[in-house]
């Protein structure tokens, strides 16, 4: 087995939250007096801490001096309304997690999403029992792409960075993995375009969730 700890991003890697995130971001901007932004602008920021995402988008309104806390509070309220019916799990994810778990791989999550929101999604999709540990954005002082979150996950799971792989759909996930000294696996079906993922130099690149077990379980 090549890796003993597989750390997954959540949004865009396990569950497709693209639509509710972009809808909620633009509705929040609009309600608080900022210009709505093109979907592509929002998607390129997904995966970073929420305050960074919303603050960056709001500052693109000329003359804006956004209150990031106010933006986050409103966004979370809007997201709760939008997300439940708009966030399907990606095809092949359930089988992939089962295959890795059955092979003895420890599974964990490292996401910028709040722990409370993440746990609601895990319960909604009956995924809670698949993972040994999960870290949300509020668990660390420095969010992605800083390595702090991945360090927390690896230490909490009792593994070394050398036997860890970070799996995600954005360059932010790849950068975090590289910064921590872990191998990485980019999935091309999520938020960031293929060219941007390749530019982030992932150790592995897959195009479907079903391809992940072969990467994790293959001999070194």
Buried (B, 14 or more C-beta within 10 A) or exposed (E): EBBBBBBBBBBBBBBBBBBBBBBBBBBBBEEBEBEBBEBEBBBBBBBBBBBBBBBBBBBEBEEBEBEBEEBBEBBBEBBEEBBEEBBEBBEBBBEBBEBBBEEEBBBBBBBBBBBEBBBBBBEBBEBEEBBBBBBBBBBBEEBBBBBBBBBBBBEBBEBEBEBBBBBBBBBBBBBBBBBBBBBBBBBBBBBBBEEBBBEBEBBBBBEEBBBBBEBBBEEE
